[in-house]
Amino acid sequence: MLKIGLTGNIGSGKTLVGKAFETLGVPVFYADLEAKKILHSDRLRPELLAVYGSEIENNTQHTIDTKKIAAIVFNSKTELAKLNKLIHPQLRLDFQKWCLQHGEKPYVIQEAAILFENGFADLFDKIVVVAASKKIRLERVLLRDNSNKAEVAARMKNQWSDKRKEAAADFIIHNDGQQLILPQILKLHHFFSNP
């Protein structure tokens, strides 16, 4: 079974591409979603409280408030590194267990925004980058997340540049409105299904 990494900067359309692969019957592990599950579970609660203090708790439910953590980490590379150091080993383990459940498939995909940045590239046989211009990505995120430009810019600063990601990729899906993405996805699906 091939393990495929699917990445791209914020607003590139990587989740859309992941969903398209799912409709083709490909199992997709969404790293950001799984990381949020880890944050909402009690698995890292003691470590998170030790690092960030009780102010990250949701006072009424005594759970970790991910919005409070996001406010801390997206403005500080140091704080983001601390959070990643806690979550990424758990995420890596969860992905490996998840892969075992899909061993009969020719390939699986992990969709992750910061696949290169978090040192996960070694987990994959091939890496696909979804690419779109910064202008298009910014417009998409502003519409999608109801964010402001400063918030989006802060998140973009924590990601590799488009050129750097594309240079490190095995394949690039162009999602800039100039090319249809479905033919690009189908071509890769055929390639990965028949290694």
N, C-alpha and C positions, 0 to 999 in steps of 0.2 A: 504494500500500500504506500502510495506517495503521500507525503505531507506537504501541502502547499501553503505558503504564507501569502496573505492578501493584505496589502497595506496601501496607504496613500494619506496625504495630509488632510486635515479637517476640511470638510465640504467637497472633497474630490468625488464622492459617490461610491466609496468602497462598500458601504452597507448595501446600497442598491445592487451592486455587482454581486455581493454575497447572496442576497435574496434571489437573484437570477440563477446563480449556481444551485441554490436549494431547489428551485423549481425543476431543475434537471436531475434531481435525486441525489445531489452531492451533500453530505453532512458538512455543516459549517458551524464552527465554534467561534462565537463572538466574544473576543477577549475583554472588551470594555464592559459588556453586560455581565460576564462572569466575574470580573474584578468588582463590580458593584455588588454582586451577590455575596462575594467574600466579605466586603465591607459591611453589608447588612447582617451577615451571620455573626455568630459569637466566636468564630475561629480566631480572629485577630484582635478581639475587643481589648484584652489586657494590654497587648503591645501598643495598640493605638492610643489608649488612655495614658499609658506611660510616656509616650512621645508627645502627644498633643494636649493632654490634660482633659479634665471633665467638661470643658467648654465645647467639645465636639459632640457631646451627647444631646439627643433630643430629650428634653427634660420630662415630657409627658409619657413617653414610651420607653425611656431608658435604653434607647438604641443609638447607634452611631448616626449622626446627621451628615450625610455625604455632601450636602451643600456647604456646610461649615468647613469641612475638610477641603473642598474645592477652592473655597475663598482663601484658604491658607496656602495651598500648594501651587495654584496657578500664578501666583505673583512672586514665587521664590523657587529657584532651581534647587536650592539646598533642601527646602521642605519637600519638594516633589521627589527628590532623590531618596529622602527618608521614607516616604510613603511607598515608593516603588520597591525599596529594599525589603519592606514587609510583605507586600502583596505579590510581587513577581515570583518568588519561590513557590508560593501556594498555587498561583496561576499556572505555572509550568507543570507542576504535579497534576493539577486538574486536567490540563490538556493531554498529558500522557495517559491518564486513566480513561479519558473520553475517547482517545484514539483506539484503545483496546476494544471498546464497545463497537467500533466500526471497521474491524479488521477485514470484513468481507468485501468492502468497497475498494475500487481501484485507486481512489484518492479521497482525501479529506482536506478541508480548508480551515485555517485559522485566520479570521479577520481581526486585524489589530492596527490601530492608528500609529502606535509607536513601536512597531515590530523591530526596526533597526535600532532605535534609540534605547530600547530596554534590553538589548543583547539577546533577543530571541531568534535571530536569523539562523543560528546553528541548528535549530529544531527542524528546519525545512529542507526538502529536496529541491524545491524551486520557489521563487518569490515573484509575485505579480504586484506591480504598482499601478494604482488607478491615478491618472494624472489629469489635472485641469489647471487653468491659469489661476494665479492668486486672486485676481479680480473676480472671476467666476465663483471661486470657492468662498470668498468673503460675502458675496451677494447671497449665495445659497445658505450660508450659516446664519446670516442676519435674518433671513426669512424663516428658516427652520427653527432656530432656538430662541427667537425673540431677544437676542443679545444686542449689545452695543459694540461699536467698532473696537473700543479699548479692550473689552473682554475677549473678543475674538483674536485680536492682535496678541494678547498675553498668551493665549493658548497656542497660537501659531509659532511663537518664539520658542516653545518647548519641543518643536518638531524640526527634523532635518529639512533642509531646503528641497524643493522639488527636484532640482538638478542632481543633488546628492543621492536622493532616493532612486531616481531613474537610473543613475549610473550603477547602483548596487543591485538593481533588479535583473531578473532573468527575462521577464516579460513586462510590457507596459500596455495597459488598456487606456486609450485616450477618451476621456469623458468631458470634452470641451464644447460639445454641441456641433462640432464640425464633422464628426464621424459617428455612425451608429454604433452603440456598444454591444448590441446583441450578436452581430456577426463575430466580433472580437472574442466574446465570451464563448460562443459555440466552437470557434477554432481552438481555443485553449482546452475546452471540455473534451473535444475529440483527441487532442494531443495527450492530455493527462489520462484519459480512459484507455489509451492504447500505447503504453510506454514501450 
